C-alpha cells in the first residue's frame, strides 16, 4: 500500500506538466520546458493569470548574466512579447544555482509569463530565448499555445 502511494506521488508531477517545448531555429541550444498545467501543446494561456514554466538546460560555456527574450508569432505576425523587467532577469529566478554559471552546469529556471486580460483569444507560438551578457543564446525553446478566457 505504501509503495503504491509512493508511486502515485512520484507520477503526479508528470500529470500536471510535461516537456512541451520544441527546437528553436538556428541551432541554438535546446531547453526542456515544463509548463504548469500543460501536458501537450497547445498550452492554454489563461487571460489574467500568470503562466509558470520550469526550464531545464545545461550551459555550454561560462555565463555571467542572462536575460529572457520572448517572441510571439500569431496570425502570421512576429513581435516581441516583453516581460516585466523583474521577470526578464533570468539569474534572479534560478533554482538551486546562481549567476555566474560555469560551463556544463545544469540549470533550472522558473519563468513567469503574465497573460494580460486584454490579450486577444488567438493561437500563437512563443519562442523563449535565454541570452547571455554578450546576447548569445544559452538556451531556447518554442511552445505552441492559445490564449483562452478565464473561467473555462
NORQUI-V361566 format. One record per run of one state. SS is the DSSP state (h for helix, s for strand, l for the rest). FROM is the first residue (numbers start at 1). TO is the last residue. If there is no record, write none. Layout:
ss;from;to
SS;FROM;TO
SS;FROM;TO
This chain:
ss;from;to
l;1;1
h;2;16
l;17;18
s;19;19
l;20;21
s;22;22
l;23;29
s;30;30
l;31;31
s;32;35
l;36;42
s;43;46
l;47;49
s;50;58
l;59;62
s;63;63
l;64;65
s;66;74
l;75;76
s;77;80
l;81;84
h;85;88
s;89;89
h;90;93
s;94;94
l;95;100
s;101;101
l;102;105
s;106;114
l;115;122
s;123;132
l;133;136
s;137;148
l;149;152
